[in-house]
């Protein structure tokens, strides 16, 4: 550990000097002592894993990882319940398990677990920190990586720091942004967009009991931390390392673009954010070098890639591939693959250290953060297009079979987001047998596309059995104001029991996904170091992807339309990677929402 610390001491010191020039080195010395203290608390089994991973620094870039994200309570009731269901996850092929927020929150002030009242306690109804560590130990024994959310931008108003700040403690108040009146908050508001314009408008909350106003970008009970105060960085880093020492392999940095506030800006993606992210990376390198940072950056494409840092100075090892996810759903609604093809080409130009976590759905809504300048050149107006997408996926558009709901619908801004499970969004809820068959093909095609992307594919729990929306949240007073609970319903174990019966929707989908996932794990062409490019198939409705590595090629075709498409065979003489079919004909016919994975020797151009 000391050798690692000495190798990066100069950079750590320089970053502290840049961020906290008037501190005089006090915070830096505390930071270094905290790193040593955290390492001393790291148990031998984790240290041994760190050393193993240091010898294989690209261990997480293989084609062997398959993830699933889930809520502990919805999936199995408790952490012990998740341990009891690990065999099911292994049957799903899952070896990267992302647990949604489970640290202590307060009822009615939780935001789905993102308003943390204690970073070192588990929500009591889910279990204890000891049970979380026991789950991590069991996962490690089974070869399953464990990922946990770390809410870095804010705490709950119920956190001890916040309670003390509310009571007038000046040291704790310095951890947040407190104001005596509205003068400075009103200056901030001139340049600040709103995160939740409908459910939580504004960026500040007045506290009548103490006559103060506090910065709250998200919900009023989530108080933004002041990273201009080095105590915040030091203590939050120690909290992160505490969770790493409980056995977490990946820590998801929630809302990291927001963590540095500067008056007169939108307080997103400031240069200081990247310095803080680099410090977190260095802290993990020193204390727990086998642990990865996953950045949640829900921003425009050009603002996402910088969070990887550089190959020489990395920040987050993994980022959510929000851009491709969002554009995938746009493509499904428009049947036009142009933007998706463009973005594949853009991703191919990123630095070699770039690695994405790919997904179709997750716990959150779908925000339509598309490349509107490019779409505008194709005749798409931003407001009108967002309305079309939302109308299509909520079933309002004539002929739509989708069944989603809007989130934070603000008619004034015309910028609502979308909620729903994959199965419901592609039409599986339909009672029309033809549409349901079509929806199953669409679901399989979308998952094949997700598995084809470079990075770590992650399923959303329930998608493997085609679980529908859960409309019961409308009847729950604690949830009805947040439509994201539409796709946060309880896992249906009765439906999961049908996964071995191919005559059922659940069995057909489960087994189709497992065939694709197994094949992906077998083929080195799906490794992240394989070259991936998009090509023009001659059809606006068919996406063409080529992956090459070690003289071999995989050519993939995806029909994003319900209408059958015929395209020129891009890989004559190739073999279907899933069923061994030979492709010798000059043209290749894809059914509605059909796809193909074709293996060939790499062609010399």
C-alpha positions as CSV (number, residue, x, y, z in Angstrom):
1,X,0.0,0.0,0.0
2,X,2.8,2.5,0.9
3,X,4.5,1.8,-2.4
4,X,1.2,2.7,-4.3
5,X,0.8,5.8,-2.1
6,X,4.3,7.0,-2.8
7,X,3.8,6.5,-6.5
8,X,0.9,8.9,-6.7
9,X,1.7,11.2,-3.7
10,X,2.8,14.1,-5.9
11,X,-0.4,14.0,-7.9
12,X,-2.6,13.8,-4.8
13,X,-0.8,16.7,-3.3
14,X,-1.1,18.8,-6.4
15,X,-4.8,18.1,-6.7
16,X,-5.4,19.2,-3.1
17,X,-3.4,22.4,-3.7
18,X,-5.5,23.2,-6.8
19,X,-8.8,22.5,-5.0
20,X,-7.9,23.9,-1.6
21,X,-5.1,26.4,-2.0
22,X,-5.7,28.1,1.3
23,X,-5.9,25.0,3.5
24,X,-2.2,24.8,4.2
25,X,-1.9,21.1,3.8
26,X,-4.1,20.1,6.8
27,X,-6.7,18.4,4.6
28,X,-4.1,16.6,2.6
29,X,-2.5,15.2,5.7
30,X,-5.9,14.0,7.0
31,X,-6.6,12.4,3.6
32,X,-3.3,10.5,3.7
33,X,-3.9,9.3,7.2
34,X,-7.4,8.3,6.3
35,X,-6.1,6.2,3.4
36,X,-3.7,4.4,5.7
37,X,-6.5,3.8,8.3
38,X,-8.8,2.5,5.6
39,X,-6.2,0.1,4.3
40,X,-5.5,-1.2,7.8
41,X,-9.2,-2.1,8.0
42,X,-9.2,-4.0,4.7
43,X,-9.4,-7.8,5.4
44,X,-7.0,-10.2,3.9
45,X,-9.4,-11.8,1.5
46,X,-10.0,-8.5,-0.2
47,X,-6.3,-7.6,-0.2
48,X,-5.6,-10.9,-1.9
49,X,-8.3,-10.1,-4.5
50,X,-6.7,-6.7,-5.1
51,X,-3.3,-8.2,-5.8
52,X,-4.8,-10.7,-8.2
53,X,-6.6,-8.0,-10.1
54,X,-3.5,-5.8,-10.2
55,X,-1.8,-8.6,-12.1
56,X,-4.7,-8.6,-14.6
57,X,-5.7,-4.9,-14.9
58,X,-8.1,-5.6,-17.7
59,X,-10.0,-8.3,-15.8
60,X,-13.3,-6.4,-16.2
61,X,-13.0,-5.8,-19.9
62,X,-13.6,-9.4,-21.0
63,X,-16.7,-10.8,-22.7
64,X,-17.4,-12.9,-19.6
65,X,-19.2,-10.4,-17.4
66,X,-23.0,-10.3,-17.5
67,X,-24.8,-8.0,-15.0
68,X,-28.2,-7.6,-13.5
69,X,-29.5,-4.6,-11.4
70,X,-32.2,-5.1,-8.8
71,X,-33.9,-3.8,-5.8
72,X,-33.2,-6.0,-2.8
73,X,-36.7,-5.7,-1.4
74,X,-38.5,-6.1,-4.7
75,X,-36.3,-9.1,-5.7
76,X,-36.1,-11.1,-2.5
77,X,-37.3,-9.1,0.5
78,X,-33.9,-8.7,2.2
79,X,-30.2,-9.2,1.9
80,X,-30.6,-12.7,3.3
81,X,-33.2,-13.3,0.7
82,X,-30.8,-12.3,-2.1
83,X,-28.2,-14.8,-0.7
84,X,-30.9,-17.5,-0.9
85,X,-31.5,-16.5,-4.6
86,X,-27.9,-16.5,-5.8
87,X,-28.5,-19.8,-7.5
88,X,-31.2,-18.2,-9.6
89,X,-28.8,-15.4,-10.6
90,X,-26.2,-17.9,-11.5
91,X,-28.8,-19.7,-13.7
92,X,-29.4,-16.4,-15.4
93,X,-25.6,-16.2,-16.1
94,X,-25.2,-13.2,-13.9
95,X,-21.7,-12.6,-12.4
96,X,-22.0,-8.8,-11.9
97,X,-24.8,-7.9,-9.4
98,X,-25.8,-4.3,-9.0
99,X,-27.8,-3.7,-5.9
100,X,-29.9,-0.6,-6.0
101,X,-29.6,1.9,-3.0
102,X,-30.0,0.1,0.3
103,X,-28.3,2.4,2.8
104,X,-30.4,3.9,5.6
105,X,-33.1,6.4,4.6
106,X,-36.2,7.8,6.3
107,X,-39.7,6.8,5.2
108,X,-41.4,9.5,3.1
109,X,-38.0,11.1,2.5
110,X,-36.2,8.4,0.6
111,X,-36.2,9.2,-3.1
112,X,-35.9,5.4,-3.8
113,X,-32.9,5.1,-1.5
114,X,-31.0,8.2,-2.8
115,X,-31.5,10.3,0.3
116,X,-29.0,8.6,2.6
117,X,-29.3,9.3,6.3
118,X,-26.3,7.1,7.3
119,X,-23.6,5.8,4.9
120,X,-22.6,3.0,7.3
121,X,-26.0,1.5,8.0
122,X,-28.3,-0.6,5.9
123,X,-32.0,0.1,5.7
124,X,-33.2,-1.9,8.7
125,X,-36.0,-3.8,6.9
126,X,-33.4,-5.0,4.3
127,X,-30.9,-6.2,6.9
128,X,-27.6,-5.1,8.5
129,X,-24.2,-4.0,7.3
130,X,-22.9,-7.4,8.5
131,X,-25.4,-9.2,6.3
132,X,-24.3,-7.0,3.3
133,X,-20.8,-8.0,4.0
134,X,-21.8,-11.7,4.3
135,X,-23.6,-11.4,0.9
136,X,-20.4,-9.9,-0.6
137,X,-18.4,-12.8,0.8
138,X,-20.8,-15.3,-0.7
139,X,-20.8,-13.5,-4.0
140,X,-17.0,-13.4,-4.1
141,X,-16.9,-17.2,-3.4
142,X,-19.2,-17.7,-6.4
143,X,-17.3,-15.4,-8.7
144,X,-20.0,-12.7,-8.7
145,X,-18.9,-9.0,-8.5
146,X,-21.0,-6.8,-6.4
147,X,-21.9,-3.2,-7.2
148,X,-23.5,-0.7,-4.9
149,X,-24.7,2.9,-5.3
150,X,-22.8,5.6,-3.5
151,X,-24.7,8.9,-3.3
152,X,-21.9,11.5,-3.6
153,X,-23.7,14.8,-4.3
154,X,-26.0,15.1,-1.2
155,X,-27.2,13.6,2.0
156,X,-30.6,13.3,3.5
157,X,-31.8,16.1,5.8
158,X,-31.9,13.3,8.4
159,X,-28.1,12.7,8.2
160,X,-26.3,13.6,11.5
161,X,-24.4,16.4,9.7
162,X,-27.6,17.9,8.4
163,X,-29.4,17.6,11.8
164,X,-26.5,19.3,13.5
165,X,-26.4,22.0,10.8
166,X,-30.1,22.6,11.2
167,X,-29.5,23.1,14.9
168,X,-26.9,25.8,14.2
169,X,-23.5,23.9,14.3
170,X,-21.3,26.1,12.1
171,X,-18.9,23.3,11.2
172,X,-21.7,21.1,9.9
173,X,-23.3,24.1,8.2
174,X,-20.1,24.5,6.3
175,X,-20.6,21.0,4.8
176,X,-23.7,22.3,3.0
177,X,-24.8,25.6,1.3
178,X,-26.7,27.7,3.9
179,X,-27.9,31.2,3.3
180,X,-29.5,33.8,5.5
181,X,-31.8,35.1,2.8
182,X,-32.6,34.6,-0.9
183,X,-30.1,37.1,-2.4
184,X,-27.4,34.5,-3.4
185,X,-29.9,31.7,-4.1
186,X,-31.7,34.0,-6.5
187,X,-28.4,34.7,-8.3
188,X,-27.8,30.9,-8.6
189,X,-31.3,30.3,-10.0
190,X,-30.5,32.6,-13.0
191,X,-28.3,30.0,-14.5
192,X,-29.4,26.7,-12.9
193,X,-31.7,24.3,-14.7
194,X,-34.1,22.2,-12.6
195,X,-33.7,18.5,-12.1
196,X,-37.4,17.8,-11.1
197,X,-39.3,20.8,-12.4
198,X,-42.7,19.2,-11.7
199,X,-42.2,17.2,-8.5
200,X,-39.6,19.4,-6.9
201,X,-39.3,22.8,-8.6
202,X,-36.4,25.1,-7.8
203,X,-32.9,24.4,-6.4
204,X,-33.2,25.8,-2.8
205,X,-35.4,25.0,0.2
206,X,-36.4,27.4,3.1
207,X,-36.1,25.9,6.6
208,X,-38.6,27.8,8.7
209,X,-37.4,26.3,12.0
210,X,-34.0,27.9,11.7
211,X,-34.8,30.7,9.3
212,X,-32.2,29.5,6.7
213,X,-32.3,28.5,3.0
214,X,-30.3,25.4,1.9
215,X,-29.3,24.3,-1.5
216,X,-31.3,21.3,-2.7
217,X,-30.9,20.4,-6.4
218,X,-32.9,17.2,-6.2
219,X,-35.7,17.0,-3.6
220,X,-36.1,19.4,-0.6
221,X,-34.9,16.7,1.8
222,X,-31.7,16.1,-0.1
223,X,-29.1,18.7,0.9
224,X,-26.3,19.3,-1.6
225,X,-22.8,18.8,-0.1
226,X,-20.2,21.6,-0.3
227,X,-17.1,20.0,-1.8
228,X,-15.4,23.4,-1.5
229,X,-15.0,22.3,2.1
230,X,-12.2,19.7,2.1
231,X,-13.8,18.0,5.1
232,X,-16.6,16.9,2.8
233,X,-14.2,15.3,0.3
234,X,-12.2,13.6,3.1
235,X,-15.2,12.2,5.0
236,X,-17.1,11.1,1.9
237,X,-14.0,9.4,0.5
238,X,-13.7,7.5,3.8
239,X,-17.4,6.5,3.5
240,X,-16.7,5.2,0.0
241,X,-13.7,3.2,1.2
242,X,-15.8,1.9,4.2
243,X,-18.2,0.3,1.7
244,X,-15.3,-1.0,-0.5
245,X,-14.0,-2.7,2.7
246,X,-17.4,-4.4,3.1
247,X,-16.6,-6.3,-0.1
248,X,-18.1,-4.1,-2.9
249,X,-16.3,-4.6,-6.2
250,X,-17.9,-1.6,-8.0
251,X,-19.2,1.7,-6.5
252,X,-21.6,3.7,-8.6
253,X,-21.0,7.4,-8.2
254,X,-24.5,8.9,-8.3
255,X,-25.0,12.3,-9.9
256,X,-21.3,13.0,-10.0
257,X,-21.5,15.8,-12.5
258,X,-23.2,18.0,-9.9
259,X,-20.7,17.9,-7.0
260,X,-18.9,21.2,-7.6
261,X,-21.1,24.4,-7.4
262,X,-20.0,27.7,-8.9
263,X,-22.2,30.8,-9.0
264,X,-23.0,32.0,-12.5
265,X,-22.8,28.5,-14.1
266,X,-25.2,25.6,-14.4
267,X,-23.1,23.8,-11.7
268,X,-22.6,20.7,-13.9
269,X,-19.4,19.2,-15.2
270,X,-17.1,21.9,-13.7
271,X,-13.4,21.2,-14.1
272,X,-13.1,20.7,-10.3
273,X,-15.5,17.7,-10.6
274,X,-12.9,15.9,-12.7
275,X,-10.2,16.7,-10.1
276,X,-12.4,15.2,-7.4
277,X,-13.2,12.1,-9.5
278,X,-9.4,11.7,-10.0
279,X,-8.8,11.9,-6.3
280,X,-11.5,9.2,-5.7
281,X,-9.8,7.0,-8.3
282,X,-6.4,7.5,-6.6
283,X,-7.9,6.7,-3.2
284,X,-9.2,3.4,-4.5
285,X,-5.9,2.7,-6.2
286,X,-4.0,3.1,-2.9
287,X,-6.5,1.3,-0.6
288,X,-8.4,-1.1,-2.7
289,X,-7.0,-1.3,-6.3
290,X,-9.4,-4.1,-7.2
291,X,-12.4,-1.8,-6.8
292,X,-13.9,0.1,-9.8
293,X,-15.8,3.3,-10.0
294,X,-18.9,3.5,-12.1
295,X,-20.0,7.0,-13.1
296,X,-23.6,8.0,-13.5
297,X,-23.4,10.8,-16.0
298,X,-26.8,11.4,-17.6
299,X,-25.6,14.2,-19.9
300,X,-25.2,15.0,-23.6
301,X,-22.7,12.7,-25.4
302,X,-19.9,15.2,-25.5
303,X,-20.0,15.7,-21.7
304,X,-20.0,12.0,-20.9
305,X,-16.6,10.8,-22.2
306,X,-14.4,13.2,-20.1
307,X,-15.5,11.2,-17.0
308,X,-13.2,8.3,-18.1
309,X,-10.3,10.7,-17.6
310,X,-7.3,9.6,-19.7
311,X,-5.4,6.3,-19.9
312,X,-2.7,7.9,-17.9
313,X,-5.0,9.6,-15.4
314,X,-8.3,7.6,-15.2
315,X,-11.3,8.8,-13.3
316,X,-14.2,6.4,-13.6
317,X,-13.3,3.0,-15.1
318,X,-16.9,2.5,-16.2
319,X,-19.7,4.8,-17.3
320,X,-23.4,4.3,-17.9
321,X,-24.1,4.2,-21.6
322,X,-27.0,6.5,-21.3
323,X,-26.6,7.9,-24.8
324,X,-26.9,4.6,-26.6
325,X,-29.8,3.4,-24.4
326,X,-31.8,6.6,-25.1
327,X,-31.0,6.5,-28.8
328,X,-32.0,2.8,-29.0
329,X,-35.5,3.7,-27.9
330,X,-35.6,6.7,-30.3
331,X,-34.6,4.3,-33.1
332,X,-37.4,1.9,-32.1
333,X,-40.0,4.6,-32.3
334,X,-38.7,6.2,-35.6
335,X,-37.5,3.0,-37.4
336,X,-34.5,5.1,-38.5
337,X,-31.1,3.8,-37.5
338,X,-29.2,6.9,-38.7
339,X,-28.5,8.4,-35.3
340,X,-27.6,5.1,-33.7
341,X,-25.1,4.4,-36.5
342,X,-23.6,7.8,-36.0
343,X,-23.2,7.2,-32.3
344,X,-21.5,3.9,-32.7
345,X,-19.0,5.6,-34.9
346,X,-18.5,8.3,-32.2
347,X,-17.9,5.7,-29.5
348,X,-15.3,4.0,-31.6
349,X,-13.2,7.2,-31.5
350,X,-13.1,7.3,-27.7
351,X,-9.8,6.6,-25.8
352,X,-8.8,3.0,-25.2
353,X,-9.7,3.2,-21.5
354,X,-13.4,3.9,-22.3
355,X,-15.7,1.1,-21.0
356,X,-19.5,1.4,-20.8
357,X,-22.1,-0.4,-18.8
358,X,-24.8,-1.1,-21.4
359,X,-28.5,-1.6,-20.7
360,X,-32.0,-1.3,-22.1
361,X,-33.8,-0.3,-18.9
362,X,-32.8,0.5,-15.4
363,X,-34.4,1.9,-12.2
364,X,-34.6,5.4,-13.7
365,X,-36.6,7.1,-16.3
366,X,-35.6,7.5,-20.0
367,X,-34.7,11.2,-20.6
368,X,-34.6,12.2,-24.3
369,X,-31.1,13.6,-24.3
370,X,-30.5,13.1,-28.0
371,X,-28.2,14.7,-30.5
372,X,-30.7,17.4,-31.5
373,X,-28.4,19.4,-33.7
374,X,-27.9,16.4,-35.9
375,X,-31.5,15.4,-35.7
376,X,-32.5,18.9,-36.7
377,X,-30.5,18.5,-39.9
378,X,-32.7,15.5,-40.6
379,X,-35.9,17.5,-40.1
380,X,-36.6,16.6,-36.4
381,X,-37.6,19.6,-34.2
382,X,-36.6,19.0,-30.6
383,X,-39.9,19.8,-28.8
384,X,-42.0,18.1,-31.5
385,X,-39.8,15.0,-31.5
386,X,-39.8,14.6,-27.7
387,X,-43.6,14.8,-27.8
388,X,-43.8,12.1,-30.6
389,X,-41.5,9.8,-28.6
390,X,-43.5,10.2,-25.4
391,X,-46.8,9.8,-27.3
392,X,-45.5,6.7,-29.0
393,X,-44.3,5.0,-25.9
394,X,-47.3,5.9,-23.8
395,X,-49.7,4.5,-26.4
396,X,-51.2,7.9,-27.3
397,X,-49.9,7.8,-30.9
398,X,-52.3,6.1,-33.3
399,X,-51.2,2.5,-33.9
400,X,-48.8,2.4,-30.9
401,X,-48.7,-0.8,-28.9
402,X,-46.4,0.6,-26.2
403,X,-47.6,1.1,-22.6
404,X,-45.3,3.5,-20.7
405,X,-46.1,6.5,-18.5
406,X,-44.6,10.0,-18.3
407,X,-42.3,11.2,-15.5
408,X,-42.0,14.9,-14.5
409,X,-44.4,15.9,-17.2
410,X,-44.0,19.7,-17.5
411,X,-46.2,21.0,-20.4
412,X,-44.4,24.4,-20.1
413,X,-41.0,22.9,-20.8
414,X,-42.2,20.1,-23.1
415,X,-39.5,17.9,-21.6
416,X,-41.2,14.9,-19.9
417,X,-39.3,11.7,-19.5
418,X,-40.5,8.1,-19.9
419,X,-41.1,5.1,-17.5
420,X,-41.9,1.5,-18.2
421,X,-40.4,-2.0,-18.3
422,X,-38.8,-3.3,-21.6
423,X,-41.7,-5.8,-22.1
424,X,-44.4,-3.2,-21.7
425,X,-42.6,-0.6,-23.8
426,X,-42.3,-3.1,-26.7
427,X,-46.0,-4.1,-26.5
428,X,-46.1,-7.4,-24.6
429,X,-49.1,-6.2,-22.6
430,X,-51.2,-6.3,-25.8
431,X,-53.9,-8.9,-25.9
432,X,-53.5,-9.2,-29.7
433,X,-51.5,-12.5,-30.3
434,X,-49.8,-11.1,-33.3
435,X,-48.6,-8.0,-31.5
436,X,-47.5,-10.0,-28.6
437,X,-45.4,-12.3,-30.9
438,X,-44.0,-9.2,-32.5
439,X,-43.1,-7.8,-29.1
440,X,-41.2,-11.0,-28.1
441,X,-39.1,-10.7,-31.3
442,X,-38.5,-7.0,-30.6
443,X,-37.5,-7.7,-27.0
444,X,-35.0,-10.4,-28.2
445,X,-33.6,-8.1,-30.9
446,X,-33.1,-5.3,-28.4
447,X,-31.3,-7.6,-26.0
448,X,-29.1,-8.9,-28.9
449,X,-28.2,-5.4,-29.8
450,X,-27.4,-4.6,-26.1
451,X,-25.2,-7.7,-26.0
452,X,-23.4,-6.7,-29.2
453,X,-22.2,-3.4,-27.8
454,X,-18.7,-3.1,-26.3
455,X,-18.7,-3.1,-22.5
456,X,-20.6,-4.8,-19.7
457,X,-24.2,-5.8,-20.6
458,X,-26.6,-5.4,-17.6
459,X,-30.1,-6.7,-17.4
460,X,-32.8,-5.0,-15.4
461,X,-34.3,-7.6,-13.0
462,X,-37.5,-8.9,-14.5
463,X,-36.5,-8.3,-18.1
464,X,-35.2,-11.9,-18.4
465,X,-38.8,-13.1,-18.0
466,X,-40.6,-10.2,-19.7
467,X,-42.1,-8.7,-16.6
468,X,-44.8,-6.0,-17.2
469,X,-45.3,-2.7,-15.6
470,X,-46.5,-2.6,-12.0
471,X,-49.5,-0.3,-11.9
472,X,-50.2,-0.9,-8.3
473,X,-47.9,2.1,-7.3
474,X,-50.9,4.3,-8.2
475,X,-52.6,3.0,-5.1
476,X,-49.6,3.5,-2.8
477,X,-49.6,7.0,-1.2
478,X,-45.8,6.8,-0.7
479,X,-45.2,6.1,-4.4
480,X,-48.0,7.5,-6.5
481,X,-46.2,10.8,-7.1
482,X,-43.2,9.0,-8.7
483,X,-44.0,7.2,-11.9
484,X,-40.6,5.5,-11.8
485,X,-42.2,2.9,-9.5
486,X,-44.0,1.7,-12.6
487,X,-40.9,-0.3,-13.4
488,X,-39.8,-0.9,-9.8
489,X,-42.4,-3.5,-9.0
490,X,-41.8,-6.7,-7.1
491,X,-40.2,-9.6,-9.0
492,X,-42.8,-12.2,-9.9
493,X,-41.4,-15.5,-8.8
494,X,-44.5,-17.3,-10.1
495,X,-43.7,-16.1,-13.6
496,X,-40.1,-17.0,-13.1
497,X,-41.1,-20.5,-12.4
498,X,-42.2,-20.8,-16.1
499,X,-38.8,-20.0,-17.4
500,X,-38.1,-23.6,-18.3
501,X,-41.3,-24.0,-20.3
502,X,-40.6,-22.7,-23.9
503,X,-44.3,-22.7,-24.6
504,X,-44.7,-19.7,-22.3
505,X,-43.7,-16.1,-22.9
506,X,-41.4,-16.4,-19.9
507,X,-39.8,-19.6,-21.1
508,X,-39.3,-18.5,-24.7
509,X,-37.7,-15.2,-23.7
510,X,-35.6,-16.6,-20.9
511,X,-34.1,-19.3,-23.0
512,X,-33.5,-17.0,-26.0
513,X,-31.6,-14.6,-23.9
514,X,-29.5,-17.4,-22.3
515,X,-28.6,-18.7,-25.7
516,X,-27.3,-15.3,-26.7
517,X,-25.6,-14.6,-23.4
518,X,-23.8,-18.0,-23.5
519,X,-22.6,-17.4,-27.0
520,X,-21.4,-14.0,-26.2
521,X,-19.3,-15.4,-23.3
522,X,-17.8,-18.0,-25.7
523,X,-16.7,-15.6,-28.5
524,X,-13.6,-13.4,-28.0
525,X,-15.1,-11.1,-30.7
526,X,-17.3,-9.7,-27.9
527,X,-14.3,-8.6,-25.8
528,X,-14.0,-4.9,-25.2
529,X,-10.7,-4.8,-27.1
530,X,-12.4,-6.0,-30.3
531,X,-12.8,-3.2,-32.9
532,X,-16.5,-2.2,-33.4
533,X,-17.8,-0.2,-36.3
534,X,-21.1,0.5,-37.9
535,X,-21.8,0.2,-41.6
536,X,-24.5,1.2,-44.0
537,X,-26.8,-1.7,-44.8
538,X,-28.7,0.1,-47.5
539,X,-31.8,0.3,-45.4
540,X,-32.6,3.1,-42.9
541,X,-34.3,0.5,-40.8
542,X,-31.5,-2.0,-40.4
543,X,-28.5,-1.3,-38.2
544,X,-25.3,-3.0,-39.3
545,X,-22.4,-3.6,-36.9
546,X,-19.1,-5.3,-37.4
547,X,-16.8,-6.5,-34.7
548,X,-13.2,-7.7,-35.6
549,X,-10.5,-9.3,-33.5
550,X,-7.6,-11.7,-34.2
551,X,-8.5,-12.2,-37.9
552,X,-12.1,-13.0,-37.3
553,X,-15.3,-10.9,-37.7
554,X,-18.8,-10.9,-36.4
555,X,-21.3,-9.0,-38.5
556,X,-24.5,-8.1,-36.8
557,X,-27.8,-6.9,-38.4
558,X,-30.8,-5.5,-36.4
559,X,-34.1,-4.7,-38.0
560,X,-35.6,-1.8,-36.0
561,X,-38.9,-2.1,-37.8
562,X,-41.9,-4.4,-37.6
563,X,-41.8,-4.7,-41.4
564,X,-39.5,-7.5,-42.9
565,X,-36.4,-6.1,-44.6
566,X,-34.2,-7.5,-47.3
567,X,-30.6,-6.2,-47.4
568,X,-27.5,-7.1,-49.4
569,X,-25.6,-9.9,-47.6
570,X,-22.7,-8.2,-45.8
571,X,-21.0,-11.4,-44.9
572,X,-21.3,-14.0,-47.7
573,X,-20.3,-17.4,-46.7
574,X,-20.7,-16.6,-43.1
575,X,-22.3,-18.8,-40.4
576,X,-25.0,-17.8,-37.9
577,X,-23.4,-17.6,-34.5
578,X,-26.5,-19.0,-32.8
579,X,-27.8,-21.7,-35.0
580,X,-25.0,-22.5,-37.5
581,X,-27.1,-21.5,-40.6
582,X,-24.9,-20.6,-43.7
583,X,-25.5,-17.3,-45.4
584,X,-24.6,-17.9,-49.0
585,X,-27.4,-16.0,-50.8
586,X,-26.6,-12.5,-52.2
587,X,-29.4,-11.0,-50.1
588,X,-30.4,-11.6,-46.5
589,X,-34.0,-11.4,-45.3
590,X,-34.8,-10.2,-41.8
591,X,-38.3,-10.6,-40.4
592,X,-39.8,-7.7,-38.5
593,X,-37.6,-7.0,-35.5
594,X,-35.3,-9.8,-36.7
595,X,-31.5,-9.9,-36.1
596,X,-28.5,-11.9,-37.1
597,X,-25.0,-12.6,-35.7
598,X,-22.8,-13.8,-38.6
599,X,-19.3,-15.2,-38.1
600,X,-16.6,-15.0,-40.8
601,X,-12.9,-14.8,-41.2
602,X,-12.0,-11.1,-41.4
603,X,-12.0,-9.8,-44.9
604,X,-9.1,-7.7,-46.3
605,X,-10.4,-4.6,-47.9
